[in-house]
Amino acid sequence: MTVWKDPYCGCCVEWVEYLQANGFEIEVIESLRIGVREKLGIEMQYSSCHTAQIGDYVIEGHVPAEDIKRLLAEKPDAVGLAVPGMPIGSPGMDNPLYGGQKDRYHVLLLLKDGSSVIYNSY
């Protein structure tokens, strides 16, 4: 998996470490991601603080490892997955500094027509 992230973003580092602990090999590109999301087909309303690509799929934001593994196993005809924003309690946003707080959030399956459907909920 290739991950594009801001060089100064701590939660991005934590998400990468979480994915590595869950068996993913990661290449990190320190970048301000100018044009990366658009090039990979991510609409702005689905944006977060880092963008990744694995195989033919794009992963935007703090997507849990099990959802990425499910995506790769099911191989839907889609752009990829996104967790818009930065929900507290999602992987990489679960630092003890948040005091155990957990926001409810959805993992979205991004469809090729620019729409999305809920893939999983937390």
N, CA, C and O atoms as CSV, one atom per row, in Angstrom:
chain,resi,resn,atom,element,x,y,z
A,1,MET,N,N,0.847,-1.174,0.000
A,1,MET,CA,C,0.000,0.000,0.000
A,1,MET,C,C,0.891,1.236,0.000
A,1,MET,O,O,1.903,1.287,0.699
A,2,THR,N,N,0.509,2.209,-0.778
A,2,THR,CA,C,1.191,3.500,-0.783
A,2,THR,C,C,0.307,4.497,-0.051
A,2,THR,O,O,-0.887,4.599,-0.329
A,3,VAL,N,N,0.900,5.239,0.893
A,3,VAL,CA,C,0.162,6.232,1.667
A,3,VAL,C,C,0.784,7.598,1.431
A,3,VAL,O,O,1.987,7.785,1.615
A,4,TRP,N,N,-0.051,8.558,1.019
A,4,TRP,CA,C,0.361,9.952,0.903
A,4,TRP,C,C,-0.134,10.670,2.144
A,4,TRP,O,O,-1.324,10.628,2.459
A,5,LYS,N,N,0.788,11.337,2.860
A,5,LYS,CA,C,0.404,12.029,4.084
A,5,LYS,C,C,1.241,13.274,4.275
A,5,LYS,O,O,2.349,13.393,3.751
A,6,ASP,N,N,0.683,14.203,5.039
A,6,ASP,CA,C,1.406,15.410,5.420
A,6,ASP,C,C,2.581,15.008,6.309
A,6,ASP,O,O,2.417,14.177,7.203
A,7,PRO,N,N,3.759,15.581,6.080
A,7,PRO,CA,C,4.926,15.194,6.882
A,7,PRO,C,C,4.794,15.478,8.372
A,7,PRO,O,O,5.555,14.919,9.162
A,8,TYR,N,N,3.863,16.319,8.781
A,8,TYR,CA,C,3.748,16.721,10.178
A,8,TYR,C,C,2.500,16.176,10.873
A,8,TYR,O,O,2.162,16.625,11.968
A,9,CYS,N,N,1.820,15.226,10.260
A,9,CYS,CA,C,0.566,14.716,10.808
A,9,CYS,C,C,0.810,13.483,11.671
A,9,CYS,O,O,1.208,12.436,11.162
A,10,GLY,N,N,0.573,13.604,12.969
A,10,GLY,CA,C,0.783,12.504,13.897
A,10,GLY,C,C,-0.236,11.390,13.766
A,10,GLY,O,O,0.118,10.218,13.899
A,11,CYS,N,N,-1.504,11.726,13.506
A,11,CYS,CA,C,-2.517,10.671,13.402
A,11,CYS,C,C,-2.289,9.821,12.156
A,11,CYS,O,O,-2.632,8.639,12.145
A,12,CYS,N,N,-1.718,10.405,11.113
A,12,CYS,CA,C,-1.386,9.628,9.916
A,12,CYS,C,C,-0.307,8.595,10.231
A,12,CYS,O,O,-0.375,7.453,9.776
A,13,VAL,N,N,0.688,9.010,11.017
A,13,VAL,CA,C,1.750,8.085,11.433
A,13,VAL,C,C,1.132,6.935,12.230
A,13,VAL,O,O,1.493,5.775,12.033
A,14,GLU,N,N,0.208,7.254,13.123
A,14,GLU,CA,C,-0.419,6.220,13.946
A,14,GLU,C,C,-1.254,5.267,13.099
A,14,GLU,O,O,-1.280,4.069,13.380
A,15,TRP,N,N,-1.940,5.768,12.064
A,15,TRP,CA,C,-2.721,4.907,11.174
A,15,TRP,C,C,-1.803,3.976,10.402
A,15,TRP,O,O,-2.108,2.792,10.260
A,16,VAL,N,N,-0.680,4.488,9.898
A,16,VAL,CA,C,0.288,3.657,9.176
A,16,VAL,C,C,0.828,2.563,10.102
A,16,VAL,O,O,0.909,1.403,9.697
A,17,GLU,N,N,1.193,2.912,11.321
A,17,GLU,CA,C,1.705,1.921,12.271
A,17,GLU,C,C,0.647,0.862,12.586
A,17,GLU,O,O,0.970,-0.319,12.715
A,18,TYR,N,N,-0.609,1.277,12.709
A,18,TYR,CA,C,-1.724,0.361,12.949
A,18,TYR,C,C,-1.859,-0.622,11.781
A,18,TYR,O,O,-2.020,-1.824,11.996
A,19,LEU,N,N,-1.794,-0.112,10.551
A,19,LEU,CA,C,-1.907,-1.007,9.389
A,19,LEU,C,C,-0.732,-1.970,9.315
A,19,LEU,O,O,-0.918,-3.146,9.004
A,20,GLN,N,N,0.470,-1.491,9.593
A,20,GLN,CA,C,1.637,-2.374,9.601
A,20,GLN,C,C,1.460,-3.476,10.644
A,20,GLN,O,O,1.800,-4.629,10.381
A,21,ALA,N,N,0.939,-3.144,11.810
A,21,ALA,CA,C,0.696,-4.141,12.855
A,21,ALA,C,C,-0.380,-5.145,12.433
A,21,ALA,O,O,-0.470,-6.235,12.998
A,22,ASN,N,N,-1.200,-4.773,11.435
A,22,ASN,CA,C,-2.241,-5.655,10.916
A,22,ASN,C,C,-1.845,-6.314,9.596
A,22,ASN,O,O,-2.701,-6.785,8.848
A,23,GLY,N,N,-0.535,-6.342,9.317
A,23,GLY,CA,C,-0.024,-7.128,8.200
A,23,GLY,C,C,0.155,-6.417,6.877
A,23,GLY,O,O,0.511,-7.064,5.892
A,24,PHE,N,N,-0.073,-5.123,6.807
A,24,PHE,CA,C,0.083,-4.400,5.548
A,24,PHE,C,C,1.514,-3.888,5.399
A,24,PHE,O,O,2.114,-3.390,6.352
A,25,GLU,N,N,2.044,-4.018,4.195
A,25,GLU,CA,C,3.328,-3.385,3.868
A,25,GLU,C,C,3.012,-1.999,3.331
A,25,GLU,O,O,2.173,-1.843,2.445
A,26,ILE,N,N,3.690,-0.996,3.873
A,26,ILE,CA,C,3.363,0.396,3.558
A,26,ILE,C,C,4.572,1.136,3.011
A,26,ILE,O,O,5.672,1.051,3.557
A,27,GLU,N,N,4.349,1.864,1.921
A,27,GLU,CA,C,5.317,2.852,1.429
A,27,GLU,C,C,4.698,4.213,1.716
A,27,GLU,O,O,3.591,4.497,1.258
A,28,VAL,N,N,5.391,5.048,2.459
A,28,VAL,CA,C,4.873,6.370,2.820
A,28,VAL,C,C,5.513,7.419,1.926
A,28,VAL,O,O,6.730,7.453,1.745
A,29,ILE,N,N,4.663,8.273,1.375
A,29,ILE,CA,C,5.128,9.426,0.604
A,29,ILE,C,C,4.723,10.667,1.384
A,29,ILE,O,O,3.539,10.974,1.519
A,30,GLU,N,N,5.725,11.376,1.894
A,30,GLU,CA,C,5.471,12.619,2.631
A,30,GLU,C,C,5.126,13.690,1.605
A,30,GLU,O,O,5.956,14.064,0.777
A,31,SER,N,N,3.897,14.176,1.670
A,31,SER,CA,C,3.410,15.064,0.625
A,31,SER,C,C,2.263,15.898,1.166
A,31,SER,O,O,1.585,15.486,2.108
A,32,LEU,N,N,2.043,17.047,0.588
A,32,LEU,CA,C,0.866,17.834,0.915
A,32,LEU,C,C,-0.344,17.342,0.135
A,32,LEU,O,O,-1.435,17.896,0.271
A,33,ARG,N,N,-0.166,16.309,-0.678
A,33,ARG,CA,C,-1.215,15.614,-1.428
A,33,ARG,C,C,-1.919,16.507,-2.447
A,33,ARG,O,O,-3.065,16.242,-2.808
A,34,ILE,N,N,-1.270,17.531,-2.901
A,34,ILE,CA,C,-1.894,18.417,-3.883
A,34,ILE,C,C,-2.175,17.605,-5.148
A,34,ILE,O,O,-1.254,17.125,-5.809
A,35,GLY,N,N,-3.449,17.461,-5.470
A,35,GLY,CA,C,-3.864,16.747,-6.668
A,35,GLY,C,C,-3.945,15.236,-6.530
A,35,GLY,O,O,-4.475,14.579,-7.427
A,36,VAL,N,N,-3.439,14.653,-5.440
A,36,VAL,CA,C,-3.448,13.192,-5.299
A,36,VAL,C,C,-4.872,12.668,-5.217
A,36,VAL,O,O,-5.228,11.733,-5.935
A,37,ARG,N,N,-5.691,13.255,-4.356
A,37,ARG,CA,C,-7.078,12.785,-4.206
A,37,ARG,C,C,-7.820,12.852,-5.535
A,37,ARG,O,O,-8.476,11.895,-5.945
A,38,GLU,N,N,-7.705,13.982,-6.191
A,38,GLU,CA,C,-8.418,14.160,-7.444
A,38,GLU,C,C,-7.936,13.154,-8.488
A,38,GLU,O,O,-8.744,12.563,-9.204
A,39,LYS,N,N,-6.632,12.962,-8.572
A,39,LYS,CA,C,-6.065,12.017,-9.540
A,39,LYS,C,C,-6.576,10.600,-9.300
A,39,LYS,O,O,-6.790,9.839,-10.243
A,40,LEU,N,N,-6.770,10.251,-8.017
A,40,LEU,CA,C,-7.205,8.904,-7.665
A,40,LEU,C,C,-8.724,8.758,-7.615
A,40,LEU,O,O,-9.226,7.668,-7.340
A,41,GLY,N,N,-9.458,9.829,-7.873
A,41,GLY,CA,C,-10.911,9.748,-7.978
A,41,GLY,C,C,-11.678,9.945,-6.692
A,41,GLY,O,O,-12.814,9.483,-6.580
A,42,ILE,N,N,-11.083,10.626,-5.702
A,42,ILE,CA,C,-11.763,10.881,-4.427
A,42,ILE,C,C,-12.429,12.251,-4.479
A,42,ILE,O,O,-11.755,13.266,-4.652
A,43,GLU,N,N,-13.738,12.279,-4.331
A,43,GLU,CA,C,-14.483,13.531,-4.282
A,43,GLU,C,C,-14.177,14.249,-2.959
A,43,GLU,O,O,-13.920,13.594,-1.949
A,44,MET,N,N,-14.202,15.563,-2.957
A,44,MET,CA,C,-13.827,16.366,-1.797
A,44,MET,C,C,-14.669,16.063,-0.554
A,44,MET,O,O,-14.153,16.133,0.561
A,45,GLN,N,N,-15.940,15.730,-0.721
A,45,GLN,CA,C,-16.781,15.468,0.452
A,45,GLN,C,C,-16.366,14.208,1.214
A,45,GLN,O,O,-16.837,13.977,2.328
A,46,TYR,N,N,-15.493,13.397,0.625
A,46,TYR,CA,C,-15.018,12.182,1.288
A,46,TYR,C,C,-13.609,12.344,1.861
A,46,TYR,O,O,-13.015,11.365,2.312
A,47,SER,N,N,-13.079,13.537,1.852
A,47,SER,CA,C,-11.671,13.745,2.194
A,47,SER,C,C,-11.384,13.600,3.685
A,47,SER,O,O,-12.250,13.771,4.542
A,48,SER,N,N,-10.122,13.275,3.943
A,48,SER,CA,C,-9.585,13.151,5.284
A,48,SER,C,C,-8.140,13.616,5.231
A,48,SER,O,O,-7.764,14.366,4.331
A,49,CYS,N,N,-7.330,13.183,6.180
A,49,CYS,CA,C,-5.972,13.719,6.285
A,49,CYS,C,C,-4.905,12.891,5.586
A,49,CYS,O,O,-3.751,13.319,5.540
A,50,HIS,N,N,-5.236,11.729,5.042
A,50,HIS,CA,C,-4.265,10.957,4.273
A,50,HIS,C,C,-5.007,10.143,3.225
A,50,HIS,O,O,-6.193,9.845,3.363
A,51,THR,N,N,-4.282,9.794,2.183
A,51,THR,CA,C,-4.826,9.050,1.057
A,51,THR,C,C,-3.905,7.880,0.775
A,51,THR,O,O,-2.684,8.023,0.825
A,52,ALA,N,N,-4.478,6.725,0.479
A,52,ALA,CA,C,-3.677,5.543,0.194
A,52,ALA,C,C,-4.197,4.837,-1.054
A,52,ALA,O,O,-5.337,5.034,-1.476
A,53,GLN,N,N,-3.335,4.019,-1.625
A,53,GLN,CA,C,-3.734,3.195,-2.760
A,53,GLN,C,C,-3.196,1.791,-2.526
A,53,GLN,O,O,-2.030,1.605,-2.177
A,54,ILE,N,N,-4.066,0.811,-2.723
A,54,ILE,CA,C,-3.676,-0.587,-2.629
A,54,ILE,C,C,-4.343,-1.312,-3.787
A,54,ILE,O,O,-5.570,-1.346,-3.885
A,55,GLY,N,N,-3.538,-1.887,-4.656
A,55,GLY,CA,C,-4.083,-2.492,-5.861
A,55,GLY,C,C,-4.818,-1.449,-6.673
A,55,GLY,O,O,-4.290,-0.370,-6.941
A,56,ASP,N,N,-6.043,-1.774,-7.066
A,56,ASP,CA,C,-6.859,-0.844,-7.852
A,56,ASP,C,C,-7.735,0.059,-6.989
A,56,ASP,O,O,-8.558,0.808,-7.517
A,57,TYR,N,N,-7.570,-0.002,-5.674
A,57,TYR,CA,C,-8.445,0.731,-4.764
A,57,TYR,C,C,-7.745,1.880,-4.059
A,57,TYR,O,O,-6.538,1.856,-3.820
A,58,VAL,N,N,-8.553,2.894,-3.734
A,58,VAL,CA,C,-8.087,4.050,-2.977
A,58,VAL,C,C,-8.704,3.968,-1.582
A,58,VAL,O,O,-9.869,3.602,-1.426
A,59,ILE,N,N,-7.913,4.311,-0.583
A,59,ILE,CA,C,-8.366,4.343,0.798
A,59,ILE,C,C,-8.159,5.767,1.298
A,59,ILE,O,O,-7.038,6.276,1.286
A,60,GLU,N,N,-9.222,6.400,1.731
A,60,GLU,CA,C,-9.152,7.789,2.197
A,60,GLU,C,C,-9.496,7.842,3.674
A,60,GLU,O,O,-10.601,7.476,4.077
A,61,GLY,N,N,-8.549,8.297,4.476
A,61,GLY,CA,C,-8.808,8.506,5.885
A,61,GLY,C,C,-8.561,7.291,6.757
A,61,GLY,O,O,-7.869,6.351,6.367
A,62,HIS,N,N,-9.141,7.332,7.945
A,62,HIS,CA,C,-8.858,6.375,9.020
A,62,HIS,C,C,-9.694,5.103,8.896
A,62,HIS,O,O,-10.465,4.770,9.795
A,63,VAL,N,N,-9.538,4.403,7.789
A,63,VAL,CA,C,-10.287,3.180,7.517
A,63,VAL,C,C,-9.677,2.023,8.317
A,63,VAL,O,O,-8.461,1.831,8.286
A,64,PRO,N,N,-10.506,1.247,9.035
A,64,PRO,CA,C,-9.994,0.098,9.769
A,64,PRO,C,C,-9.436,-0.989,8.839
A,64,PRO,O,O,-9.910,-1.172,7.717
A,65,ALA,N,N,-8.424,-1.701,9.330
A,65,ALA,CA,C,-7.753,-2.749,8.559
A,65,ALA,C,C,-8.731,-3.825,8.100
A,65,ALA,O,O,-8.644,-4.297,6.967
A,66,GLU,N,N,-9.667,-4.217,8.974
A,66,GLU,CA,C,-10.586,-5.298,8.595
A,66,GLU,C,C,-11.467,-4.912,7.417
A,66,GLU,O,O,-11.852,-5.777,6.630
A,67,ASP,N,N,-11.795,-3.627,7.278
A,67,ASP,CA,C,-12.587,-3.186,6.131
A,67,ASP,C,C,-11.750,-3.200,4.849
A,67,ASP,O,O,-12.264,-3.518,3.777
A,68,ILE,N,N,-10.486,-2.861,4.954
A,68,ILE,CA,C,-9.594,-2.927,3.784
A,68,ILE,C,C,-9.429,-4.379,3.354
A,68,ILE,O,O,-9.481,-4.680,2.161
A,69,LYS,N,N,-9.234,-5.269,4.301
A,69,LYS,CA,C,-9.102,-6.701,3.975
A,69,LYS,C,C,-10.376,-7.234,3.332
A,69,LYS,O,O,-10.313,-8.017,2.385
A,70,ARG,N,N,-11.528,-6.816,3.839
A,70,ARG,CA,C,-12.808,-7.233,3.250
A,70,ARG,C,C,-12.930,-6.722,1.817
A,70,ARG,O,O,-13.350,-7.461,0.927
A,71,LEU,N,N,-12.564,-5.460,1.592
A,71,LEU,CA,C,-12.595,-4.878,0.253
A,71,LEU,C,C,-11.751,-5.695,-0.713
A,71,LEU,O,O,-12.188,-6.003,-1.822
A,72,LEU,N,N,-10.538,-6.046,-0.290
A,72,LEU,CA,C,-9.634,-6.803,-1.156
A,72,LEU,C,C,-10.153,-8.213,-1.422
A,72,LEU,O,O,-9.908,-8.769,-2.492
A,73,ALA,N,N,-10.863,-8.794,-0.463
A,73,ALA,CA,C,-11.416,-10.135,-0.643
A,73,ALA,C,C,-12.659,-10.118,-1.541
A,73,ALA,O,O,-12.835,-11.003,-2.379
A,74,GLU,N,N,-13.513,-9.112,-1.362
A,74,GLU,CA,C,-14.778,-9.048,-2.117
A,74,GLU,C,C,-14.608,-8.476,-3.517
A,74,GLU,O,O,-15.371,-8.818,-4.420
A,75,LYS,N,N,-13.617,-7.611,-3.708
A,75,LYS,CA,C,-13.318,-6.994,-5.004
A,75,LYS,C,C,-14.532,-6.341,-5.689
A,75,LYS,O,O,-14.842,-6.666,-6.835
A,76,PRO,N,N,-15.217,-5.426,-4.991
A,76,PRO,CA,C,-16.356,-4.758,-5.636
A,76,PRO,C,C,-15.883,-3.815,-6.742
A,76,PRO,O,O,-14.733,-3.376,-6.754
A,77,ASP,N,N,-16.783,-3.516,-7.657
A,77,ASP,CA,C,-16.497,-2.554,-8.722
A,77,ASP,C,C,-16.685,-1.161,-8.130
A,77,ASP,O,O,-17.774,-0.591,-8.196
A,78,ALA,N,N,-15.613,-0.617,-7.550
A,78,ALA,CA,C,-15.696,0.650,-6.820
A,78,ALA,C,C,-14.353,1.351,-6.858
A,78,ALA,O,O,-13.343,0.763,-7.245
A,79,VAL,N,N,-14.349,2.614,-6.452
A,79,VAL,CA,C,-13.122,3.403,-6.344
A,79,VAL,C,C,-12.332,2.958,-5.114
A,79,VAL,O,O,-11.113,2.800,-5.182
A,80,GLY,N,N,-13.032,2.754,-3.979
A,80,GLY,CA,C,-12.363,2.358,-2.751
A,80,GLY,C,C,-13.196,2.683,-1.536
A,80,GLY,O,O,-14.424,2.727,-1.606
A,81,LEU,N,N,-12.521,2.913,-0.411
A,81,LEU,CA,C,-13.176,3.179,0.870
A,81,LEU,C,C,-12.763,4.533,1.419
A,81,LEU,O,O,-11.672,5.028,1.137
A,82,ALA,N,N,-13.650,5.123,2.206
A,82,ALA,CA,C,-13.323,6.396,2.850
A,82,ALA,C,C,-13.980,6.490,4.223
A,82,ALA,O,O,-15.090,6.003,4.439
A,83,VAL,N,N,-13.270,7.123,5.130
A,83,VAL,CA,C,-13.816,7.594,6.395
A,83,VAL,C,C,-13.590,9.105,6.373
A,83,VAL,O,O,-12.508,9.579,6.721
A,84,PRO,N,N,-14.614,9.860,5.961
A,84,PRO,CA,C,-14.445,11.311,5.872
A,84,PRO,C,C,-14.145,11.934,7.235
A,84,PRO,O,O,-14.596,11.447,8.272
A,85,GLY,N,N,-13.387,13.002,7.208
A,85,GLY,CA,C,-13.035,13.698,8.435
A,85,GLY,C,C,-12.028,12.905,9.241
A,85,GLY,O,O,-11.245,12.131,8.692
A,86,MET,N,N,-12.056,13.100,10.523
A,86,MET,CA,C,-11.104,12.444,11.418
A,86,MET,C,C,-11.834,12.032,12.692
A,86,MET,O,O,-11.606,12.626,13.746
A,87,PRO,N,N,-12.721,11.011,12.618
A,87,PRO,CA,C,-13.504,10.657,13.796
A,87,PRO,C,C,-12.642,10.105,14.931
A,87,PRO,O,O,-11.809,9.224,14.721
A,88,ILE,N,N,-12.853,10.630,16.117
A,88,ILE,CA,C,-12.114,10.168,17.290
A,88,ILE,C,C,-12.541,8.739,17.599
A,88,ILE,O,O,-13.727,8.410,17.613
A,89,GLY,N,N,-11.541,7.902,17.847
A,89,GLY,CA,C,-11.780,6.488,18.113
A,89,GLY,C,C,-11.516,5.601,16.918
A,89,GLY,O,O,-11.402,4.384,17.065
A,90,SER,N,N,-11.417,6.192,15.725
A,90,SER,CA,C,-11.057,5.409,14.542
A,90,SER,C,C,-9.556,5.105,14.595
A,90,SER,O,O,-8.824,5.783,15.315
A,91,PRO,N,N,-9.084,4.100,13.847
A,91,PRO,CA,C,-7.649,3.774,13.886
A,91,PRO,C,C,-6.782,4.989,13.550
A,91,PRO,O,O,-6.978,5.646,12.528
A,92,GLY,N,N,-5.831,5.269,14.422
A,92,GLY,CA,C,-4.981,6.444,14.269
A,92,GLY,C,C,-5.510,7.660,15.005
A,92,GLY,O,O,-4.767,8.605,15.275
A,93,MET,N,N,-6.787,7.635,15.325
A,93,MET,CA,C,-7.419,8.711,16.096
A,93,MET,C,C,-7.876,8.174,17.451
A,93,MET,O,O,-8.819,8.689,18.052
A,94,ASP,N,N,-7.192,7.132,17.919
A,94,ASP,CA,C,-7.565,6.484,19.173
A,94,ASP,C,C,-6.486,6.640,20.237
A,94,ASP,O,O,-6.355,5.802,21.129
A,95,ASN,N,N,-5.733,7.697,20.137
A,95,ASN,CA,C,-4.668,8.000,21.077
A,95,ASN,C,C,-5.240,8.190,22.488
A,95,ASN,O,O,-6.346,8.710,22.636
A,96,PRO,N,N,-4.510,7.782,23.512
A,96,PRO,CA,C,-4.985,7.982,24.892
A,96,PRO,C,C,-5.310,9.444,25.227
A,96,PRO,O,O,-6.059,9.710,26.166
A,97,LEU,N,N,-4.757,10.380,24.473
A,97,LEU,CA,C,-5.070,11.799,24.709
A,97,LEU,C,C,-6.557,12.101,24.568
A,97,LEU,O,O,-7.041,13.095,25.109
A,98,TYR,N,N,-7.294,11.241,23.838
A,98,TYR,CA,C,-8.725,11.462,23.631
A,98,TYR,C,C,-9.560,10.890,24.770
A,98,TYR,O,O,-10.788,10.982,24.738
A,99,GLY,N,N,-8.915,10.303,25.774
A,99,GLY,CA,C,-9.611,9.834,26.960
A,99,GLY,C,C,-10.626,8.739,26.711
A,99,GLY,O,O,-11.618,8.639,27.434
A,100,GLY,N,N,-10.397,7.922,25.707
A,100,GLY,CA,C,-11.317,6.821,25.426
A,100,GLY,C,C,-12.569,7.229,24.673
A,100,GLY,O,O,-13.451,6.399,24.450
A,101,GLN,N,N,-12.666,8.489,24.278
A,101,GLN,CA,C,-13.824,8.959,23.514
A,101,GLN,C,C,-13.888,8.223,22.183
A,101,GLN,O,O,-12.855,7.942,21.575
A,102,LYS,N,N,-15.112,7.908,21.724
A,102,LYS,CA,C,-15.299,7.257,20.426
A,102,LYS,C,C,-16.493,7.882,19.727
A,102,LYS,O,O,-17.621,7.817,20.217
A,103,ASP,N,N,-16.233,8.485,18.583
A,103,ASP,CA,C,-17.311,9.009,17.751
A,103,ASP,C,C,-17.909,7.857,16.943
A,103,ASP,O,O,-17.210,6.905,16.595
A,104,ARG,N,N,-19.184,7.950,16.653
A,104,ARG,CA,C,-19.792,7.010,15.705
A,104,ARG,C,C,-19.370,7.471,14.308
A,104,ARG,O,O,-19.339,8.668,14.024
A,105,TYR,N,N,-19.046,6.512,13.444
A,105,TYR,CA,C,-18.670,6.883,12.074
A,105,TYR,C,C,-18.969,5.745,11.118
A,105,TYR,O,O,-19.158,4.598,11.522
A,106,HIS,N,N,-19.008,6.094,9.828
A,106,HIS,CA,C,-19.248,5.119,8.765
A,106,HIS,C,C,-18.002,4.991,7.896
A,106,HIS,O,O,-17.297,5.967,7.643
A,107,VAL,N,N,-17.752,3.781,7.452
A,107,VAL,CA,C,-16.804,3.532,6.373
A,107,VAL,C,C,-17.654,3.495,5.118
A,107,VAL,O,O,-18.611,2.726,5.033
A,108,LEU,N,N,-17.310,4.325,4.142
A,108,LEU,CA,C,-18.097,4.426,2.915
A,108,LEU,C,C,-17.409,3.699,1.771
A,108,LEU,O,O,-16.192,3.791,1.609
A,109,LEU,N,N,-18.187,2.981,0.984
A,109,LEU,CA,C,-17.706,2.400,-0.266
A,109,LEU,C,C,-17.953,3.450,-1.335
A,109,LEU,O,O,-19.096,3.821,-1.602
A,110,LEU,N,N,-16.874,3.928,-1.945
A,110,LEU,CA,C,-16.968,4.979,-2.960
A,110,LEU,C,C,-17.206,4.348,-4.321
A,110,LEU,O,O,-16.410,3.541,-4.801
A,111,LEU,N,N,-18.309,4.730,-4.928
A,111,LEU,CA,C,-18.678,4.180,-6.224
A,111,LEU,C,C,-18.118,5.031,-7.349
A,111,LEU,O,O,-17.781,6.198,-7.150
A,112,LYS,N,N,-18.023,4.445,-8.516
A,112,LYS,CA,C,-17.379,5.118,-9.644
A,112,LYS,C,C,-18.167,6.299,-10.183
A,112,LYS,O,O,-17.613,7.129,-10.904
A,113,ASP,N,N,-19.456,6.392,-9.849
A,113,ASP,CA,C,-20.254,7.534,-10.300
A,113,ASP,C,C,-20.157,8.725,-9.345
A,113,ASP,O,O,-20.846,9.727,-9.537
A,114,GLY,N,N,-19.295,8.623,-8.304
A,114,GLY,CA,C,-19.113,9.711,-7.352
A,114,GLY,C,C,-19.980,9.585,-6.115
A,114,GLY,O,O,-19.824,10.362,-5.173
A,115,SER,N,N,-20.883,8.631,-6.096
A,115,SER,CA,C,-21.732,8.421,-4.917
A,115,SER,C,C,-21.060,7.432,-3.969
A,115,SER,O,O,-19.961,6.945,-4.235
A,116,SER,N,N,-21.733,7.144,-2.866
A,116,SER,CA,C,-21.191,6.194,-1.894
A,116,SER,C,C,-22.325,5.455,-1.208
A,116,SER,O,O,-23.474,5.896,-1.218
A,117,VAL,N,N,-21.981,4.321,-0.611
A,117,VAL,CA,C,-22.907,3.567,0.228
A,117,VAL,C,C,-22.161,3.196,1.508
A,117,VAL,O,O,-20.935,3.091,1.506
A,118,ILE,N,N,-22.889,3.001,2.584
A,118,ILE,CA,C,-22.268,2.604,3.849
A,118,ILE,C,C,-21.760,1.173,3.711
A,118,ILE,O,O,-22.508,0.263,3.353
A,119,TYR,N,N,-20.487,0.995,4.000
A,119,TYR,CA,C,-19.815,-0.307,3.934
A,119,TYR,C,C,-19.746,-0.940,5.315
A,119,TYR,O,O,-19.855,-2.159,5.446
A,120,ASN,N,N,-19.565,-0.121,6.343
A,120,ASN,CA,C,-19.520,-0.578,7.725
A,120,ASN,C,C,-19.764,0.617,8.630
A,120,ASN,O,O,-19.556,1.762,8.227
A,121,SER,N,N,-20.201,0.352,9.845
A,121,SER,CA,C,-20.456,1.415,10.822
A,121,SER,C,C,-19.811,1.055,12.146
A,121,SER,O,O,-19.765,-0.111,12.536
A,122,TYR,N,N,-19.312,2.079,12.833
A,122,TYR,CA,C,-18.667,1.900,14.129
A,122,TYR,C,C,-19.254,2.890,15.106
A,122,TYR,O,O,-18.855,2.918,16.271
